[in-house]
């Protein structure tokens, strides 16, 4: 099949990031001050690829023997990954100096991880999903231990690598069983032969193993055990992209793999399993987060509960559920990036200023930072009219439409529990008198990244109907 100029234009976001990686390697090799050039170069290519992806969202095509797709939801994910990574680049400039890890290769690894996320989101074949997963995961393993002088960072990298490799084993074994029963790894071929293999035990086990492997990646209970330690030990800006872009990419791969089942009665086989993952993730994450004293660990358990909310939309098996999860991922990406961005700004040397009690009196010492953090906490807790409220609303509605009202009720209960630990931080910042707390020195570049994230969160909350309508246009 011949590739036209239009086809190359459709995959231009991938080409921009791939070319950016190669150019960044040359800059790192030959420029004396590459660590000053690469962050701004990365921001330019991320914004360029992200904007172009959103601009060409209607240019849908299937390329390379049905291996990848362009346009539609793939481009929406491209926008999330690239804009999220651009914000992380802004957050990282002064953070890396403060942490003593001011090296240019950080941005090369970040670009490589984003390329992997993009390959995951536009895959139309299980082989491409695997390639994208490895392209994303390997840079993350290195980035988790980027602060190699710190014991916790080395521990985070080792735990993430070992458990990530373990999860990949599940995925590959599942892919092998699917291939053995279908005879192909193409999603289109699986859909074509679905009627013949939907009752095949080997095929069902293969899909379950595939789901289990990606449950590690999305940090769903009980496959979450790596999350608190890795989020706490990794550099905070790395945790920001891992918990947002990495989670969104894993969900995009789950949608691709499960798409043959949606709308089919055989999907009911997986509903009890997915429902159990959703309920346990929501309740475990929300309840355990209450006991945390470290803000990064609190946000880590929060991430587990949010994975549970999103799994509600997957469990529904409806197009409205898929659209709701994509909307939720868009909101969650910028809410969490903003929250971790502020944590990275306030974090002191040697992992100081990371206790929740350190945020006492922040409202008086720096009203701007406290106000921005309050916006992200309100949004994460799901209070209206912020973006997080509408994300939960759409996935809960999809559960009700699929006849699983009880699952939506559990989600509401979990949301009520989570309000406590999010608003506790706001109460400490504004209403509690106590110790000296933090005397923040604000980074202008990081503040710019946080403000951009806050504006996007507010815009998503103000225009949820337009955004869900755009997403629903491309969800079949």
Secondary structure, DSSP 8 states (H G I E B T S, - for coil): ----HHHHHHTHHHHHHHHHHHHHHHHHHH-TTHHHHHHHHHHHHHHHHHHHHHHTTT--EEETTTTEEESTHHHHHHHHHHHHHHHHHHHHHHHHHHHT---THHHHHHHHHHHHHHHHHTB-BHHHHHHHHHHHHHHHHHHHT-STTSHHHHHHHHHHHHHHHHHHHHHHHHHHHHHHHHS--BHHHHHHTHHHHTT-HHHHHHHHHHHHHHHHHHT-TTS-TTHHHHHHHS-HHHHHHIIIIIHHHHHHHHHHHHTTTTTSGGGHHHHHHHHHHHHHHHHHHHHHHHT--BHHHHHHHHHHHHHHHHHHHHHHTSHHHHHHHHHHHHHHHHHHHHHHHHHHHH--GGG-S-BGGGGTTHHHH-HHHHHHHHHHHHHHHT-TTSHHHHHHHHHHHHHHHTT-HHHHHHHHHHHHHHHHHHHHHHHHHHH---S--------HHHHHHHHHHHHHHHHHHH-HHHHHHHHHHH--
